Amino acid sequence: MSISRRQVTAAALAAVPVAFAATGTAQAASRDRTLYIAGDSTAAQKYADAAPETGWGMALPFFLHKDRPVANHAVNGRSSKSFVDEGRLDVILGALQPGDFLLVQFGHNDEKSADPTRYTEPWTTYQDYLRLYIDGARAHGARPVLATSVERRKFDAAGNALPTHGDYPAAMRALAEEEGVALLDIQALSLALWQRLGVEETKTYFNWTATEQDNTHFNPPGAIAVARLVAEELLRTRVLRPRDVCRIDDEIPTSWISWPEAAV
């Protein structure tokens, strides 16, 4: 992290009066602390016209107690850059309260080098944009959490599950270590899960229908499986405590997933 960026963040925190900060801490301890999701279509809320496509953010609340609500701001097609440029991070920062969490998963659309509105380079601009989320959360007294991108469904001829995200997961891991931010390594965990399931069974986790063979987005079983990985990682990294999570080892009925009508 650059010195100038440290100074900006420190100044934002120092501007909060001590008495107010103490009050804010007490309030955070007594209220429900919200987990905000900033991400792309793999996590996003889906609506009736997209069913059975399901974002893992739709299933995450099933694994968290009711005093850890989820505010899912993930949106289809966004990258770490376009999410910021469209003002979506500002919306989250305007709502964040001390003690909240900001879970950030981008990479799928950062990879699209032909689209300058979304493309970032893993070891430079990708990390630069992710720092905006980290600094913004910290300046509001919230805890940033990074999650490597969930893997696509891709196998070689021998049935080996293949990574598809290039250097982006490694760049996020390095940034998390540099910044002292909790990392949920969903890329590695999902790749291992797809390998265990194999070529045919993974089709039942992705949005494969009679008219579509989608190897990126999930159906209800897939979204539930990835949300379980996220919840397990939140517990492993001690972002959340055991009393914050539930049903980690339970079968979650796919009937719990619902697709509301999109707002007009």
N, C-alpha and C positions, 0 to 999 in steps of 0.2 A: 504494500500500500504506500502511495506517495505521501511525503510529508505534508504537502498542501491539502490533500484529502483528509488526512488525520486532523489537521487544524480545523477544517470546516466542520467535521463531525464533532470534534471536541467543543467548538464554539456553540454549536446547536444545543448540545447537552448542557453546557455551562450557562446558557441563557435561561434555563429553567430554574426558578427560585428554589432554594433548599426546602422550604416549608411545603411548596407545591409538590416537589418530587417525593417527599416523605408521604404526603397525602395520597399521591398517585400510586405509590407502592402498596399502601394499605388498601386502597380501593381495588387494585389488581388482585390482591390476595383474597378479597371477599366476593368478587364478581366472577361470572363466567368469562373465561379467557378464550377468545376466538382464534381458530386456526384458519388463516387466509391462504388460499391457493392462487398463485400466479403461474399460469402455464398455457399449454396449447391444447389441441383437440383430443389428445389421449386422456386428458384429465377433465375436460370441460363437461358442463351440463348439456345433455342432449334433450331434444324436444320430440313431440309425437311424430312429426314428419320424418325424423331420422331413425326411429326405432327399427330394429333392436340395437342400433349402435349405442354404446354406453361408455361414458368417461369414468375413469377410476375414481375421480373426485365425487361422483354420485354415490359410490359405495362406501367411501371412507367413513361417513357418519355411523355406519353400522358397527364399527369397531371402536368408537369413542363414546364415553359417557356423555350424558346430555349437558353437563356443565363444561364440555369442551366442544362447542358448536363449530361447524365448518362453514366458512364463507367462500364459496367457489367462484373465483373471478377468472378462471382459465377460459380461453376463447379459441375457437377453431382458427388454425392458420397463422397464429402469432409466433413470433420469435422474441428473444430477449430484447431485441432492438425495437421491433414494431410495437410491442406491448408498451414500451416506454414512450415512443414517439407519438402514439395515439392518446397519451394521457391516462392510460389505464393504471399504471403504477401510482400516479398522483391520486387517483380515486381511492386506491387501497390505503395509501399513506394518510389521506384525509380521514380515514375511518379507524386506523390503528390506535389502540390504547395501550398503555404500559402493561406488560405481561402477556400481550397477544403474541402470536406466532405468524411468521410469513414464510410459507413453504414455496420454493421456487423451482419449477421444472421446465427448462427450455432446452432445445437442441435440434428437434426434428426439422424445424423451419429455418433455424440459423444456418443449416447446411445448404440451403438453396442458393448457390452462388450466382445463378442467373437472375436473381431478384434482389436488386440493391436496397429495396425497402425492408428486406428481412435478413439478408445475409450478414453474418459476422464471421470473423476469422478466429479459430479456436483459441489461440494463444495471445491474442491482442484484444480486438473489439468485443469478442464474446465475454472475456473476463472483465473488460471495462464496464460493459452493461450490467453484468451480474453484480458488480460492486455497487451500482446504484441501488439495487434492491437491498443489499447488505447494509449499506450506510443509511438508507432511508428507514429501514426497520429499527436499527439501533438508535437513530436520532429521535424516534418516537417511543423509545423504551420497550420495543418489541424484540422478539428473538428471531433472527433470520435462520432459515434452514434450507440447504441446497439438496436437490434430488437429481441424480443423473437420469437421463432420458430412458424411459422404459423401451425395451428392445422390440423391433419389428419381428414378424415371423418370416425367417429366411433360413433355409437349410441347403447344404450342398448335396451332391449325389450320394454321399455316404451316410446321410442322415445327421450330419453335425449342424447344430444351431450356430449361425454365423452372426457376429457383431456387425452393425450397419451404421454406427454413428461416428466412425473415424476418431479424431482426436478430441472431440467435444467432451466425452466423459472424463478423459485424463486431464483435460484443462480444468474442468470443474473440480475434480479431486484435488488438484494442485492448489487451486484458489481457496478451497475450503480449508486446507491445511495452513496456507499462508495467513488467512484471515481468522483462523480459530473458530470456524463455523461448523456446526454439525452437518454431516454428510450422510444422506440416505442413498446407498449405492444400488438404486433400482435397476440400472442397466445390467450390472453383473448378476443380480439376483434373478431378474426376469429371463436373462439369457440361460441361466442354469435351469430355471423352471421349464422353459421351452425345450431344453435338451432332455430333461426327464420325461416330459410328456410325449415328445417325438413328433414326427411329421404329420401323422393323421390326427392324433388327439388334439394337437394345438389348433386345428381348424375349428374345434368346438369352443374355443376361447376367443377367437377373433370374429369379426363381423362378416362371416361367410354365410351368404344366403343363396336362394335359388337364382338370383340375378346379379350377385356381387361377390367377388372373392377379394376381400380387403385384408391385407396382411399388416396393417398399421393400427386400426381401431378395433375396439373390443365389443363383444356382446356382454350380456349380464354375467355369465360365469367368468369371463376374462377380466372384467372390471372388478369383480369381487376378489379374484385372486390377486390382482395387482394392488388393490387397496389393502388387502391383508399384508402384503409385503411392506407397504408404506407404514402401516400401523406397527408392525413388528420392528421396523427400523427406527421409528420414533421412540419405541420402548428401549431398544438396544442402545441407542445413542443418548438415552436419558433426557431427551427433549421432553418426553412425557413420562409420568410415573405409572407404576402398575395399576393404581387406582383410577387412572385416566382412561384406560383402555378396557375393552370388554369383547367377549366372543372371539378372541384370537384363534381358538382351536375349534370353534363351533362351525357347523354347516350353516351357511347363510342362504335362505331360500331365494331363488332368482325372482320370485314373485314380489319381493320387497322393492325391486327396482320399478320405478314408474317414470313415464315421459310426459310431462305436462305440455299443454298447448303453449306455443310460443306467444309472448306478449305482442300485441299488434302495434 
